[in-house]
Amino acid sequence: MRIDANISALDAIALSQQATANDVANANTDGYKSSDVLLETGPEGQGVQVSEVRQDTSAGPAVRYEDGSYTQQGGDMAVQEVVEGSNTDYVHETVNMIRDENAYAANVRAIRSQMELIGNFIDEVA
């Protein structure tokens, strides 16, 4: 494996982690739609790259405002405010975070090993 393939994998994994962090940060934002970064094998079977950033369009749960606020709807009728909550799934996001953390660490180890091999080669040649 080439170092540039590992570096491109680190970039792709970092983007996936950013999406996960954004999803968790917006988990309590009304109407927020979570995103997934889909990864695929890089060119010539080397490394990893982003294939797609997909937004989950499924509905979030119906949420009532805890303060009991009401909204006026035509004339004298008032209804309790209900909004769509975030569709962020903490379990899914945690799994993504662990997967990305392990993949990132594996690629860093691969880069270190390759750098060590290059260092040994230079020592032998010099």
Backbone as CSV, one residue per row, in Angstrom:
resi,resn,N_x,N_y,N_z,CA_x,CA_y,CA_z,C_x,C_y,C_z
1,MET,0.846,-1.179,0.000,0.000,0.000,0.000,0.891,1.243,0.000
2,ARG,0.455,2.261,-0.682,1.217,3.509,-0.780,0.767,4.482,0.303
3,ILE,1.694,5.343,0.711,1.388,6.326,1.756,0.267,7.257,1.315
4,ASP,0.257,7.651,0.042,-0.790,8.575,-0.416,-2.180,7.949,-0.322
5,ALA,-2.258,6.621,-0.462,-3.552,5.944,-0.304,-4.019,6.030,1.144
6,ASN,-3.075,5.873,2.078,-3.432,5.996,3.496,-3.826,7.420,3.847
7,ILE,-3.139,8.384,3.262,-3.464,9.787,3.539,-4.846,10.134,2.995
8,SER,-5.181,9.635,1.798,-6.525,9.898,1.257,-7.584,9.229,2.126
9,ALA,-7.256,8.065,2.681,-8.186,7.393,3.594,-8.398,8.232,4.851
10,LEU,-7.322,8.817,5.371,-7.453,9.676,6.557,-8.363,10.862,6.272
11,ASP,-8.231,11.452,5.087,-9.092,12.582,4.710,-10.564,12.159,4.650
12,ALA,-10.826,10.999,4.038,-12.205,10.513,3.914,-12.798,10.189,5.284
13,ILE,-12.004,9.558,6.128,-12.472,9.202,7.471,-12.725,10.460,8.297
14,ALA,-11.879,11.460,8.137,-12.073,12.727,8.857,-13.387,13.390,8.448
15,LEU,-13.732,13.329,7.167,-15.004,13.894,6.703,-16.181,13.143,7.330
16,SER,-16.056,11.826,7.429,-17.102,11.030,8.067,-17.250,11.409,9.542
17,GLN,-16.133,11.618,10.219,-16.178,12.034,11.627,-16.814,13.415,11.773
18,GLN,-16.535,14.312,10.829,-17.144,15.644,10.875,-18.661,15.545,10.751
19,ALA,-19.134,14.679,9.854,-20.580,14.504,9.682,-21.199,13.943,10.961
20,THR,-20.527,12.978,11.573,-21.023,12.399,12.824,-21.078,13.451,13.925
21,ALA,-20.022,14.237,14.049,-19.990,15.295,15.067,-21.105,16.309,14.830
22,ASN,-21.345,16.652,13.581,-22.413,17.593,13.240,-23.782,17.017,13.602
23,ASP,-23.972,15.727,13.319,-25.243,15.081,13.657,-25.488,15.099,15.165
24,VAL,-24.473,14.746,15.936,-24.620,14.717,17.393,-24.846,16.129,17.937
25,ALA,-24.131,17.101,17.392,-24.282,18.491,17.844,-25.686,19.025,17.572
26,ASN,-26.337,18.518,16.531,-27.672,19.001,16.163,-28.790,18.043,16.565
27,ALA,-28.487,17.099,17.428,-29.481,16.097,17.826,-30.713,16.713,18.476
28,ASN,-30.585,17.886,19.066,-31.727,18.546,19.707,-32.255,19.719,18.896
29,THR,-31.867,19.809,17.638,-32.333,20.884,16.761,-33.583,20.418,16.022
30,ASP,-34.684,21.140,16.214,-35.940,20.769,15.558,-35.762,20.672,14.048
31,GLY,-36.247,19.565,13.475,-36.246,19.393,12.031,-34.909,19.024,11.413
32,TYR,-33.856,18.852,12.225,-32.530,18.531,11.676,-32.542,17.138,11.056
33,LYS,-31.905,17.005,9.896,-31.771,15.724,9.195,-30.307,15.293,9.244
34,SER,-30.064,14.105,9.755,-28.693,13.613,9.879,-28.127,13.226,8.514
35,SER,-26.801,13.116,8.457,-26.105,12.767,7.215,-25.174,11.591,7.456
36,ASP,-24.950,10.813,6.416,-23.970,9.732,6.436,-22.991,9.952,5.306
37,VAL,-21.712,9.734,5.582,-20.679,9.790,4.549,-20.399,8.349,4.150
38,LEU,-20.653,8.034,2.886,-20.420,6.684,2.384,-19.028,6.621,1.774
39,LEU,-18.264,5.610,2.186,-16.895,5.446,1.726,-16.812,4.265,0.766
40,GLU,-15.833,4.325,-0.135,-15.605,3.234,-1.077,-14.105,3.060,-1.266
41,THR,-13.734,1.934,-1.846,-12.331,1.674,-2.137,-11.826,2.682,-3.152
42,GLY,-10.609,3.153,-2.934,-10.015,4.153,-3.818,-9.570,3.568,-5.149
43,PRO,-8.975,4.414,-5.993,-8.514,3.986,-7.314,-7.505,2.838,-7.216
44,GLU,-7.590,1.929,-8.143,-6.692,0.772,-8.220,-6.734,-0.067,-6.948
45,GLY,-7.868,-0.033,-6.240,-8.020,-0.829,-5.030,-7.194,-0.341,-3.859
46,GLN,-6.707,0.886,-3.928,-5.847,1.435,-2.887,-6.586,2.509,-2.093
47,GLY,-6.533,2.418,-0.785,-7.084,3.467,0.062,-8.600,3.503,0.089
48,VAL,-9.094,4.602,0.600,-10.530,4.820,0.762,-10.842,6.235,0.306
49,GLN,-12.011,6.402,-0.287,-12.442,7.738,-0.689,-13.936,7.879,-0.433
50,VAL,-14.408,9.112,-0.420,-15.830,9.386,-0.212,-16.572,9.105,-1.508
51,SER,-17.612,8.286,-1.432,-18.429,8.037,-2.622,-19.655,8.940,-2.633
52,GLU,-20.169,9.263,-1.436,-21.393,10.069,-1.378,-21.618,10.574,0.047
53,VAL,-22.169,11.762,0.154,-22.661,12.262,1.437,-24.178,12.246,1.304
54,ARG,-24.815,11.383,2.081,-26.258,11.157,1.944,-26.994,11.685,3.169
55,GLN,-28.006,12.515,2.914,-28.835,13.023,4.004,-29.984,12.056,4.250
56,ASP,-30.207,11.721,5.503,-31.315,10.855,5.896,-32.582,11.703,5.924
57,THR,-33.499,11.428,5.023,-34.711,12.244,4.917,-35.879,11.684,5.731
58,SER,-35.627,10.635,6.513,-36.718,10.091,7.321,-37.149,11.114,8.373
59,ALA,-38.395,11.008,8.762,-38.959,11.971,9.714,-38.404,11.741,11.111
60,GLY,-38.198,12.833,11.809,-37.829,12.755,13.218,-39.095,12.601,14.048
61,PRO,-38.953,12.398,15.338,-40.130,12.228,16.189,-40.908,13.540,16.343
62,ALA,-42.203,13.411,16.581,-43.018,14.596,16.876,-42.685,15.038,18.299
63,VAL,-42.387,16.316,18.448,-41.959,16.843,19.746,-42.873,17.994,20.141
64,ARG,-43.381,17.935,21.367,-44.162,19.051,21.911,-43.214,19.931,22.707
65,TYR,-43.436,21.220,22.616,-42.632,22.124,23.437,-42.961,21.879,24.898
66,GLU,-41.947,21.715,25.707,-42.146,21.417,27.125,-42.736,22.585,27.900
67,ASP,-42.605,23.793,27.368,-43.134,24.953,28.093,-44.645,25.086,27.931
68,GLY,-45.256,24.168,27.163,-46.700,24.188,26.989,-47.203,25.316,26.121
69,SER,-46.341,25.883,25.283,-46.752,27.015,24.450,-47.792,26.581,23.418
70,TYR,-48.611,27.536,23.048,-49.677,27.292,22.085,-49.534,28.267,20.922
71,THR,-50.061,27.855,19.775,-50.052,28.700,18.588,-51.487,28.932,18.150
72,GLN,-51.785,30.139,17.731,-53.135,30.447,17.270,-53.295,29.965,15.834
73,GLN,-54.405,29.277,15.563,-54.684,28.800,14.214,-56.079,29.250,13.815
74,GLY,-56.164,30.323,13.112,-57.448,30.785,12.587,-58.476,31.106,13.657
75,GLY,-58.863,32.308,13.744,-59.906,32.719,14.684,-59.467,32.590,16.123
76,ASP,-60.330,31.961,16.921,-60.073,31.867,18.357,-59.458,30.527,18.773
77,MET,-59.164,29.660,17.803,-58.663,28.328,18.131,-57.150,28.356,18.380
78,ALA,-56.736,27.722,19.455,-55.307,27.605,19.763,-54.960,26.123,19.888
79,VAL,-53.802,25.737,19.356,-53.356,24.345,19.443,-51.959,24.311,20.055
80,GLN,-51.689,23.213,20.751,-50.354,23.077,21.331,-49.356,22.836,20.201
81,GLU,-48.225,23.514,20.288,-47.196,23.452,19.255,-46.526,22.075,19.242
82,VAL,-46.529,21.427,18.071,-45.821,20.165,17.866,-44.928,20.351,16.652
83,VAL,-43.663,19.991,16.791,-42.713,20.130,15.690,-42.019,18.793,15.456
84,GLU,-41.393,18.688,14.299,-40.592,17.499,14.004,-39.227,17.662,14.657
85,GLY,-38.838,16.683,15.443,-37.520,16.711,16.070,-36.450,16.203,15.113
86,SER,-35.229,16.191,15.575,-34.100,15.684,14.791,-34.234,14.174,14.606
87,ASN,-33.804,13.681,13.450,-33.835,12.236,13.216,-32.494,11.578,13.542
88,THR,-31.645,12.270,14.293,-30.344,11.723,14.679,-30.532,10.526,15.606
89,ASP,-29.859,9.431,15.276,-29.902,8.203,16.072,-28.548,8.060,16.778
90,TYR,-28.542,8.228,18.096,-27.285,8.195,18.851,-26.545,6.865,18.704
91,VAL,-27.271,5.757,18.650,-26.621,4.446,18.510,-25.891,4.374,17.173
92,HIS,-26.559,4.775,16.107,-25.949,4.782,14.769,-24.713,5.678,14.746
93,GLU,-24.820,6.845,15.342,-23.698,7.792,15.351,-22.531,7.255,16.178
94,THR,-22.822,6.581,17.283,-21.761,5.997,18.107,-21.032,4.896,17.353
95,VAL,-21.784,4.060,16.655,-21.168,2.999,15.844,-20.277,3.613,14.766
96,ASN,-20.766,4.654,14.089,-19.956,5.331,13.069,-18.674,5.895,13.672
97,MET,-18.794,6.492,14.856,-17.634,7.100,15.498,-16.572,6.048,15.837
98,ILE,-17.003,4.919,16.378,-16.067,3.844,16.727,-15.430,3.269,15.468
99,ARG,-16.234,3.040,14.433,-15.706,2.525,13.160,-14.651,3.469,12.598
100,ASP,-14.969,4.756,12.569,-14.036,5.743,12.017,-12.766,5.846,12.856
101,GLU,-12.920,5.796,14.173,-11.751,5.875,15.053,-10.796,4.710,14.789
102,ASN,-11.348,3.503,14.658,-10.512,2.329,14.395,-9.863,2.389,13.015
103,ALA,-10.606,2.817,12.017,-10.054,2.929,10.660,-8.961,3.986,10.609
104,TYR,-9.176,5.097,11.297,-8.181,6.173,11.327,-6.890,5.669,11.975
105,ALA,-7.022,4.991,13.116,-5.850,4.466,13.826,-5.102,3.449,12.971
106,ALA,-5.824,2.594,12.256,-5.174,1.597,11.393,-4.382,2.271,10.281
107,ASN,-4.924,3.320,9.699,-4.215,4.027,8.629,-3.004,4.784,9.161
108,VAL,-3.102,5.337,10.353,-1.944,6.008,10.963,-0.838,4.984,11.224
109,ARG,-1.211,3.794,11.734,-0.207,2.740,11.957,0.450,2.329,10.648
110,ALA,-0.338,2.218,9.584,0.220,1.841,8.277,1.202,2.898,7.783
111,ILE,0.872,4.161,7.957,1.775,5.246,7.537,3.065,5.189,8.347
112,ARG,2.949,4.981,9.654,4.152,4.883,10.502,5.039,3.720,10.060
113,SER,4.423,2.577,9.770,5.194,1.409,9.321,5.912,1.696,8.014
114,GLN,5.215,2.335,7.086,5.834,2.662,5.801,6.974,3.660,5.977
115,MET,6.777,4.638,6.839,7.838,5.615,7.091,9.051,4.940,7.740
116,GLU,8.797,3.992,8.616,9.883,3.251,9.246,10.654,2.434,8.212
117,LEU,9.935,1.789,7.297,10.598,1.034,6.224,11.448,1.945,5.350
118,ILE,10.915,3.100,5.027,11.673,4.066,4.215,12.918,4.510,4.976
119,GLY,12.774,4.768,6.271,13.918,5.158,7.096,14.981,4.078,7.132
120,ASN,14.560,2.815,7.283,15.505,1.693,7.282,16.215,1.577,5.940
121,PHE,15.479,1.766,4.857,16.072,1.702,3.520,17.129,2.790,3.350
122,ILE,16.807,3.994,3.780,17.758,5.116,3.667,19.005,4.830,4.504
123,ASP,18.816,4.261,5.702,19.961,3.913,6.547,20.860,2.882,5.862
124,GLU,20.256,1.918,5.178,21.026,0.884,4.480,21.782,1.452,3.291
125,VAL,21.157,2.360,2.574,21.769,2.948,1.379,22.891,3.908,1.765
126,ALA,22.711,4.613,2.854,23.685,5.652,3.253,24.942,5.094,3.826
